[in-house]
Amino acid sequence: MIGNFDAIATIGVKNLDAAGKFYEEKLGFKVADEPQEPETRTYQSGHSRLLIYKSQFAGTNKATAATWMVDDVEKLARDLAAKGVAFEHYDMPDVTRKGDVHYGGKIKVAWIKDPDGNILSVASRAA
């Protein structure tokens, strides 16, 4: 059924140009090599896609909208911070934080927000 198909992350934004600048310049996404629909921008993300689209409901989700599993979350957090990306810090039971990276169980994770307040995370497995 659906589990046999690739998923596409979809994130609503208020200003497509401002969001595009953040996703491209700060996060390093490249526009996908496919026709772009009006009021949307599709990015290649590994073997999947990320779609940002203009929405009046942008940034209203209070939970993580998308997570990318990466090889080294600490290094990526340092690289993003060097580009001026601000990190979110959360107090959670059984979770510690070193700098911008949270450690809980077997997961290391860092959270950021895009210009509209959409919560994004990067994570990796703890050694």
N, C-alpha and C positions, 0 to 999 in steps of 0.2 A: 504494500500500500504506500502511503506517503513516505514511510521510512526508507524507501528505495531511491528517493530523489534528493538532489542537493537542495539545501535551504539557502535563502537569501535573507540577510539581516536588513530590516527596513527601519529607518529612523526619521521621524518628522522634525523638520527645522522651520523656523520662521523666515529666515533670510537665506536663500540658497547660495548666494555669492559669498556671504560671510562664513557660512558653514563650510562651503567648498574650500575656501582659503584655509580654514583650520584643518580640515581633513587632509588636504593636499600638502600644505606647507609645514604644519606642525606634526602631523601623524604620518606623512609620507605616502598616502594613498595615490594611486594613479588612476585616472579615468579609464574605465573599461573600453576596450576596442569594440564597441557596438553602438548602434544608433541610440542617441539619448532622447528620451521623451521630454516634452515641455514640463517645467516645474520639478524636474528630477535630475539627479546625477547618480550614475552607477559607477562604482569603483571595483577593481579587481582586488580580492582579499584572499591570498593563497589560492586554493582551488575553488573558492566560492566568490560571492559578490556581496557588496554592501550598497544598499540603495538609500540615498537621502532624498527626501521629498518635502515640498512645501506643505505645511500643515498648520492650521490654527491651534492645534493641540500640542504643538512642539514643547518639549521640556516638562510636560505635566506628569510623566511617569516618575515615581519616587524610588523605583528599583532599577537595577542594572539593566540597560537596554541591550547591550552586546558585550561579549567577552572574547578575547583572542588568547589562545594558548600559545605561549612563546617559549623559547629555549631558556632564556635567562631574564627573568623579570627585573632583577636588580639592575642589570646593565641597561635594559630598555628604559627603566624609570630614570636612570641618570641621563641617558640620551634625550629623553623627552623633556626633562627639567632644563637641560642645556638649551633647548629650543624655546623655553619660556612656558612650557605646559605646567599648569598648577595641579596639584594632587589633592584629592579628598582624603580625609582621615576619619576613621570610624572607630568608636569604642564598642567592642563586641566581647562577649564572654569567651574565654579560652583562646583569645587572639592577642598576639603581641605585635608591636610595630617597631621597625628599625628604619628610620628615615621615612620614606614614603611607601615602603612595602610592609604589608600586613602578613603575619605568619600564623597559620592555624592548621593544626593537623598536618596533612601532607601537601597543603597548598600554600603558595606564596602569591599574593595578589596586590595590585595597585589600582586605585580608582581615579578617574579623571572625569571632568564634565566638558561637553562641547559648548560652544557659545550660547546655545539655547537651554543648557542645563540638563541635557540628556546624560545619564550616567553610563560610562564605558569602563571596562576593566581589562587589564592584561594580567595573566596568571601563568604560573608554572608549578610543576611538582617540586616539593621540597626534597632535598637529598636525604 
